[in-house]
């Protein structure tokens, strides 16, 4: 069984369709897509991550990074070489498309290409409204009583 049936979940949940799509995508196995290009994901700080992809031979103009609906898409389109004089071609320069699911409040901050490594930095920026806040508990003694002001007759 290579696919899960989430129909029973849809009967009792609202708004979790993104989660089910994420699980469904994660359970699909495409060995060819999983191998090229190789990449690392590392945690660089409490709320910061770095995606590093080995894209030897690609120029910045041949790479495209897009973020849409909590998905990071990294695409590479290799320009075709008309030089057919290769006796052996071991450096892969085929096009690729990699999808990475991002958690809520994740923001791509910087992308750089250096020595054949594409580095994409991602940070979690939780808005103030979503952060936990402490509510002060008052006592009945501290309750504010309305002040009555007298109005003088004119």
DABELUR-V144610 format. One record per residue. N is the residue number from 1. RES is the residue in one letter. SS is DSSP state (H for helix, E for strand, - for the rest). PHI is phi in whole degrees, -180 to 180 (none if undefined). D_CENTER is the distance of its C-alpha to the mean C-alpha in Angstrom with 2 decimals. Layout:
N:RES:SS:PHI:D_CENTER
N:RES:SS:PHI:D_CENTER
//
This chain:
1:X:-:none:28.41
2:X:-:-105:25.13
3:X:-:-134:23.74
4:X:-:-102:23.64
5:X:-:-101:25.26
6:X:-:-95:23.39
7:X:H:-55:26.21
8:X:H:-61:27.70
9:X:H:-69:24.51
10:X:H:-66:24.46
11:X:-:-72:27.97
12:X:-:-125:27.10
13:X:-:-129:23.55
14:X:-:-131:22.12
15:X:-:86:18.56
16:X:-:-100:17.16
17:X:H:-63:16.90
18:X:H:-64:13.09
19:X:H:-65:13.59
20:X:H:-68:16.37
21:X:H:-64:14.58
22:X:H:-63:11.96
23:X:H:-66:15.07
24:X:H:-63:16.95
25:X:H:-66:14.57
26:X:H:-68:14.46
27:X:H:-83:18.24
28:X:-:-76:18.92
29:X:-:-117:20.09
30:X:-:-125:20.46
31:X:H:-61:21.98
32:X:H:-69:22.20
33:X:H:-73:18.52
34:X:H:-75:17.61
35:X:H:-99:20.00
36:X:-:-133:19.37
37:X:-:-78:18.17
38:X:-:-67:17.90
39:X:E:-149:14.97
40:X:E:-124:14.33
41:X:E:-124:11.55
42:X:E:-129:13.22
43:X:E:-96:13.20
44:X:E:-98:15.07
45:X:E:-159:15.80
46:X:-:-55:15.61
47:X:-:-125:12.33
48:X:E:-133:11.28
49:X:E:-135:9.82
50:X:E:-134:10.82
51:X:E:-100:10.26
52:X:E:-120:13.83
53:X:E:-118:15.15
54:X:E:-86:18.90
55:X:-:-123:19.80
56:X:-:-58:23.50
57:X:-:89:25.50
58:X:-:-90:22.82
59:X:-:-96:23.34
60:X:H:-56:20.83
61:X:H:-71:22.29
62:X:H:-93:21.49
63:X:E:-111:17.72
64:X:E:-137:15.31
65:X:E:-120:11.67
66:X:E:-133:10.32
67:X:E:-118:7.53
68:X:E:-148:8.96
69:X:-:50:8.79
70:X:-:60:5.24
71:X:E:-128:5.31
72:X:E:-96:5.31
73:X:E:-117:9.04
74:X:E:-114:11.37
75:X:E:-122:14.98
76:X:E:-128:18.24
77:X:-:-118:21.62
78:X:-:-80:24.51
79:X:-:-76:27.73
80:X:-:-71:30.60
81:X:-:-89:33.26
82:X:-:-87:36.77
83:X:-:-80:38.14
84:X:-:-93:39.30
85:X:-:-87:41.11
86:X:-:-71:38.72
87:X:-:-89:40.58
88:X:-:-145:37.42
89:X:-:-124:33.82
90:X:-:-100:31.55
91:X:-:-92:28.67
92:X:-:-72:26.35
93:X:-:-128:25.56
94:X:-:-88:24.39
95:X:-:-68:21.61
96:X:E:-148:18.28
97:X:E:-148:15.11
98:X:E:-118:12.09
99:X:E:-110:9.23
100:X:E:-129:6.16
101:X:E:-82:4.91
102:X:-:-105:2.26
103:X:-:-72:5.49
104:X:-:-62:7.68
105:X:-:68:8.49
106:X:E:-91:5.59
107:X:E:-133:7.06
108:X:E:-78:7.62
109:X:E:-103:11.23
110:X:E:-143:13.13
111:X:E:-133:13.56
112:X:E:-144:16.92
113:X:E:-122:19.09
114:X:E:-146:21.86
115:X:-:54:24.27
116:X:-:80:22.34
117:X:E:-114:19.09
118:X:E:-93:15.98
119:X:E:-112:14.03
120:X:E:-124:10.63
121:X:E:-96:10.24
122:X:E:-128:7.36
123:X:E:-127:9.01
124:X:E:-95:9.19
125:X:-:-117:11.73
126:X:-:-82:13.46
127:X:-:-67:16.10
128:X:H:-56:19.69
129:X:H:-66:20.39
130:X:H:-94:17.92
131:X:-:-76:19.20
132:X:-:-67:22.12
133:X:-:-134:25.49
134:X:-:-93:28.95
135:X:-:-105:31.68
136:X:-:-75:35.18
137:X:-:-96:37.73
138:X:-:-94:41.09
139:X:-:-113:44.55
140:X:H:-66:47.27
141:X:H:-70:49.18
142:X:H:-86:46.41
143:X:-:-67:46.05
144:X:-:-87:46.81
145:X:-:-97:49.96
146:X:-:-66:50.47
147:X:-:-91:53.00
148:X:-:-104:55.97
149:X:-:-108:57.53
150:X:-:-89:60.99
151:X:-:-103:61.74
152:X:-:-85:65.15
153:X:-:-71:67.30
154:X:-:-82:68.09
//
